[in-house]
Amino acid sequence: MVRDFTDDDRNKRVVTAEGNEVGTIRDVNGDRATVDRNDDDGGLTDKVKDLLGWDDDDSDELRTDYVDSYDDDQVRLRRSR
């Protein structure tokens, strides 16, 4: 379900299609959100980073194109190809 991010999405967890936590949404701006990543333990795979176009910075931008669904607590990413 593609929609613009809203203020209600701030502080939601971002998880992969498999349910692994990627980070938390810090800020929103239309079809983009800034995510503070949780990859201190190296758990964020290179495949997910490549899908999202992220490098080794601490926070990154998430576009609605990569979102599969939204609920009260989290934003779930679509499956990588």
N, C-alpha and C positions, 0 to 999 in steps of 0.2 A: 504494500500500500504506500505509494509515493505521495508525500505531502510536504509542505514546508515545515521546518522546525518551528516550534512555538516556545514561548517563555516557560511553559509547563515541562518542556523537555530538559531544562537545565537541571543539573545534578543527577540525571538518570544514568544508570550503568549502560554501557555499550557492550553487547555480547555478540560472539560469532553465531553462526547458524547452529553450531553444536552446543552453545551455551557457555563457552569460555569467555571470561570477562576480558575486554580490551582496554577499557578506561571509563571515564566519566565525562559527560558533556558539561563544559564550563560556560560556553557562550553560544548563542544562536543568532543567525542572520539570514532569514529567508530559507534558501535551499542548502545552506551550509551551517555546520556547527563546529566549534572548536572542542577537541577532545583532549583531556589530560590522560595520557596513557598509563597503564598499570603493567609495564613490562619489566619491572625491576628484576624479576626472577628469570627473564629470558623466555617467558611463556608465550609471548606474541610471536607467532611463526612468521618466517620470511614470506610465506605464501599470502598471509593476511596483509602484511605490510605492502607487498607488491600490488595486491588487489586494490588497496586504498591509496597507493602512491605515496606512502609514508617513508621517510628516511629515519635517521637516528635521533631526531629531536625529541623533547619531552612532551610536546603537545602537537597535535595535527588537526587538519581540517577533514571533516566528514561531510560528504555530499549526500543528498537524499537518494541519489541513484543507487547507492550501496545499501540502502535500508530495505529490509523485508517487512518488518512490522514494528509497531509501537505499542506499549502497554503502560500501566501506571508506574512501573518501576524501572523499565529498561527499554532500550532500542535494540532490536535484533537485526544483525546484518544478513544480507542475502548470501546464499552459498557461492563460493568462488567457483570459477569455471575451470 
